[in-house]
Amino acid sequence: MNALLFPGQGSQIVGMGLEFYKNFNLVKNIFKLADDKLNYPISKIILEGPESELQLTQNTQPAILTVSYSIFKVLKEEFNFNFNDFNYFAGHSLGEYSALVCANAISFEDALYLLHERGKAMQEAVPLGDGSMIAVLGAKIGEVKDLINVINKKDGICEIANDNAEGQVILSGNKEKMKSIQQILKDKKLKSIPLKVSAPFHCSLMKPAAEIMKDKIISTKFKDPSFQIINNVTAREQKNPEKIKNLLIEQIYSTVRWRESIIYMYSNKIINFVEIGPGKVLSGMVKRTVKDVNCFSINSITDIKNLDNEFKK
């Protein structure tokens, strides 16, 4: 039993997808489609940078979709990889859009537009420097929730943005509130790392972004996905297009329940997790959360050939 995973923000790197771009006209066409749809050279930013441009949220999100979708299409059309044995598609935050595109629920062009607009809206929801995010390492989710409950008696926002894996929780909120929780974590001998992000994603400070995106998402054409899509908000599958739209709006300011998503898929007999797109972040999260599973990260042609060999055994 297999699941396909699509990465989110943080996995980007200048030059991602270059090998596929050089070797397959299919990928060149996808990159050109992205340029044409967005009306600026996103492909150049992906392949050449500069990094400062790629790191802008409005560029990062469509860029990662473009690379993930390209690898998926190479697997499917150039290597005739059979996805019929895949039970679930799941994506981390913006990766949920990649999953929906690859499951034929939304067109690549529409998802590109939505992610570009989503990136802008999320960036502009909070003035630069007013919010921050931190990673809490080595603590159970319940322990982190208890600490947040203590600190949230004071003014400000501190919420769980990402429940990523066993022992990896991301917090998001007002900068001053984040400093307070960091001090409490330090007193408790719990490790925390400030994240290099431009806004406090996946917390209630993002509700203005959700309002901006609401009409754009609702007015976009969605179809029934051809695979079960695990969504971030509920950590369960959803096939109804209208419900998927509402969950994508809610996702902007809600916790990404990734650890629960992995556990749910594992409880439904998934033993092979295949991550396609830049980086190996999701494979690491899977390994920290469930045991006795196989993880494959597809970033190169060699990776595809190795995957093909594994699945033919």
C-alpha positions in Angstrom: 0.0 0.0 0.0 1.5 3.3 -1.1 1.1 7.1 -0.6 2.5 10.0 -2.6 3.7 13.0 -0.7 4.3 16.6 -1.9 6.6 19.1 0.0 5.8 22.6 1.2 7.6 25.8 1.8 11.1 25.3 3.1 12.1 22.6 0.6 13.0 25.1 -2.1 16.5 25.5 -3.5 17.9 27.4 -6.5 18.4 24.9 -9.3 15.7 22.5 -8.2 14.4 20.5 -11.1 17.3 21.4 -13.4 18.2 17.9 -14.3 14.6 17.2 -15.4 14.4 20.5 -17.2 17.5 19.7 -19.2 16.5 16.2 -20.1 12.7 16.4 -20.9 10.8 18.7 -23.2 7.8 17.8 -21.1 9.3 19.7 -18.2 10.4 22.6 -20.4 6.8 22.9 -21.5 5.6 22.9 -17.9 8.1 25.6 -16.9 7.0 27.7 -19.9 3.4 27.2 -19.0 4.2 28.6 -15.5 5.9 31.6 -17.0 3.0 32.3 -19.3 0.4 31.9 -16.6 2.1 34.1 -14.0 3.3 36.6 -16.7 6.9 36.7 -15.3 9.9 34.3 -15.6 9.3 32.0 -12.6 11.3 29.3 -14.4 14.4 31.6 -14.4 14.0 32.2 -10.6 13.6 28.4 -10.0 16.7 27.4 -12.1 19.0 30.4 -11.6 17.7 32.4 -8.7 18.7 34.7 -7.1 17.8 33.0 -3.9 16.4 36.2 -2.4 13.7 36.1 -5.2 13.0 32.4 -4.8 12.5 32.9 -1.0 9.7 35.4 -1.6 6.5 33.5 -0.6 4.7 34.5 -3.7 7.4 32.9 -5.8 8.3 30.0 -3.5 4.8 28.5 -3.5 4.2 28.3 -7.3 7.9 27.3 -7.8 7.6 24.2 -5.6 4.3 23.3 -7.3 6.0 23.6 -10.7 8.9 21.3 -9.8 6.7 18.8 -8.0 4.2 18.6 -10.9 7.1 18.3 -13.4 8.6 15.3 -11.5 5.1 13.7 -11.3 4.6 14.1 -15.1 8.1 12.6 -15.8 7.3 9.6 -13.6 3.9 9.1 -15.3 4.6 9.9 -18.9 8.3 9.3 -19.5 8.8 6.3 -17.2 5.2 4.9 -17.4 5.1 4.7 -13.6 1.9 3.1 -12.4 0.1 5.1 -9.8 -2.9 2.9 -9.7 -1.5 1.1 -6.6 -1.4 4.4 -4.7 -4.1 4.8 -2.0 -3.4 8.4 -0.9 -2.0 11.7 -2.1 -1.0 14.1 0.6 0.8 17.5 0.5 2.3 19.7 3.3 0.6 23.1 3.2 1.1 24.4 -0.3 1.9 20.7 -1.2 -1.8 20.0 -0.9 -2.3 22.0 -4.1 0.4 19.8 -5.8 -1.5 16.7 -4.6 -4.8 18.1 -6.0 -3.2 19.0 -9.4 -1.6 15.5 -9.7 -5.0 13.9 -8.7 -6.7 15.9 -11.5 -8.9 17.9 -9.1 -7.6 21.3 -10.3 -5.7 22.4 -13.3 -2.0 23.2 -13.0 -2.6 26.7 -14.3 -5.3 27.4 -11.8 -3.3 26.1 -8.9 -0.3 28.2 -10.0 -2.5 31.4 -9.9 -4.0 30.5 -6.5 -0.6 29.8 -4.9 0.9 33.0 -6.3 -2.1 35.0 -4.9 -2.0 32.9 -1.6 1.7 33.7 -1.2 1.1 37.4 -1.6 -1.9 37.4 0.7 0.0 35.5 3.4 3.0 37.8 3.1 0.9 40.9 3.4 -1.4 39.7 6.2 1.0 40.8 8.9 3.4 43.7 8.8 7.0 42.6 8.2 8.7 42.0 11.6 5.5 41.7 13.6 5.3 37.9 13.6 7.6 35.0 13.8 7.8 31.2 13.9 9.8 28.8 16.0 10.5 25.0 15.9 10.2 23.1 19.1 12.2 20.0 19.1 12.0 16.9 21.4 8.6 17.7 23.0 5.3 15.8 22.7 2.5 17.7 21.1 0.4 17.6 24.4 3.3 19.1 26.3 3.6 22.0 23.8 -0.2 22.6 24.0 0.0 22.8 27.8 2.8 25.5 27.6 0.8 27.5 25.0 -2.3 27.4 27.3 -0.2 28.9 30.1 1.2 31.7 28.0 -2.0 32.5 26.1 -3.6 33.9 29.2 -1.7 37.1 28.2 -2.2 39.3 25.2 -1.0 38.1 21.8 -1.1 35.0 19.6 0.9 31.8 20.0 -0.5 28.8 18.1 0.6 25.5 16.7 1.3 26.1 13.0 2.6 22.6 12.1 2.4 19.4 14.0 5.1 17.9 11.7 6.4 14.8 13.4 7.1 13.1 16.7 9.2 15.7 18.5 8.9 18.5 15.9 6.2 21.1 16.4 6.2 24.6 14.8 4.7 27.6 16.6 3.5 30.8 15.0 2.3 34.2 16.3 3.3 37.7 17.4 7.0 38.3 17.8 6.8 39.3 21.5 4.7 36.3 22.3 7.2 34.0 20.5 10.0 35.5 22.7 8.0 34.7 25.8 7.4 31.0 24.8 11.0 30.7 23.9 12.0 31.7 27.4 9.5 29.2 28.9 10.9 26.4 26.6 14.4 27.3 27.7 13.5 27.1 31.4 11.9 23.7 30.7 15.2 22.6 28.9 13.3 22.2 25.6 15.1 23.1 22.4 13.6 25.7 20.1 14.9 27.2 16.9 13.7 30.5 15.3 12.7 29.9 11.7 13.8 32.2 8.8 10.4 33.0 7.6 8.9 36.3 6.5 5.5 35.9 8.2 3.7 33.9 10.9 2.0 31.2 8.8 -0.8 28.9 9.8 -2.1 30.8 12.7 -5.1 33.1 13.3 -3.0 36.1 12.2 -3.4 34.7 8.7 -7.2 35.1 8.7 -7.0 38.3 6.6 -5.2 36.3 3.9 -7.9 33.6 4.1 -10.5 36.4 3.5 -8.6 37.6 0.4 -8.3 34.0 -0.9 -11.9 33.0 -0.2 -13.5 34.3 -3.4 -10.5 33.3 -5.6 -10.7 29.7 -4.3 -14.5 29.4 -4.4 -14.7 30.7 -8.0 -12.0 28.2 -9.2 -13.2 25.0 -10.9 -12.5 21.9 -8.9 -13.4 18.3 -9.8 -13.6 15.1 -7.8 -9.9 14.0 -7.3 -8.9 10.7 -8.9 -7.1 9.7 -5.7 -7.9 10.0 -2.0 -6.5 13.4 -0.9 -5.5 13.7 2.8 -6.1 17.3 3.7 -4.1 19.3 6.3 -7.0 20.6 8.4 -8.6 17.3 9.3 -5.8 14.8 8.6 -8.4 12.8 6.8 -9.4 12.1 3.2 -11.8 14.4 1.4 -13.2 13.9 -2.2 -16.0 16.5 -2.3 -14.8 19.5 -4.4 -16.8 22.1 -2.5 -15.5 20.8 0.9 -12.0 20.7 -0.5 -12.3 24.4 -1.4 -13.5 25.3 2.1 -10.7 23.3 3.7 -8.1 25.1 1.5 -9.4 28.5 2.8 -9.3 27.2 6.4 -5.9 25.7 5.9 -4.3 29.2 5.6 -4.8 30.0 9.3 -5.1 26.4 10.7 -2.6 23.9 12.0 -1.0 21.6 9.4 -1.8 18.2 11.0 1.0 16.3 9.2 2.0 13.9 12.0 -1.7 12.8 12.3 -1.9 12.5 8.5 1.0 10.1 8.5 -0.3 8.1 11.4 -3.7 7.9 9.7 -2.2 6.6 6.4 0.0 4.2 8.3 -3.0 2.9 10.2 -4.6 2.2 6.8 -1.7 -0.1 5.9 0.5 2.4 4.0 4.1 1.1 4.1 5.6 2.9 1.1 5.8 6.7 1.2 7.1 8.4 -2.0 8.0 12.1 -1.8 8.2 13.9 -5.1 9.5 17.4 -5.3 12.5 19.3 -3.9 14.3 18.0 -0.8 13.7 15.1 1.6 12.0 17.0 4.4 8.8 14.9 4.4 10.6 11.6 4.3 12.4 12.6 7.5 9.1 13.5 9.2 7.7 10.1 8.2 10.7 8.2 9.6 10.4 10.1 12.9 6.7 9.4 13.2 6.1 5.8 12.2 8.4 2.7 12.0 8.7 -0.2 9.6 7.9 1.9 6.5 9.8 2.6 3.3 10.5 6.2 2.3 11.6 7.3 -1.2 12.6 10.9 -2.1 12.5 11.6 -5.9 14.8 14.4 -6.8 16.7 13.0 -9.8 16.5 10.6 -12.7 18.5 8.1 -10.7 16.0 8.3 -7.9 13.2 7.5 -10.4 15.1 4.5 -11.8 15.7 3.2 -8.2 12.1 3.7 -7.4 11.1 1.8 -10.5 13.3 -1.1 -9.6 11.9 -1.2 -6.0 8.3 -1.3 -7.2 9.0 -4.0 -9.8 10.4 -6.4 -7.2 
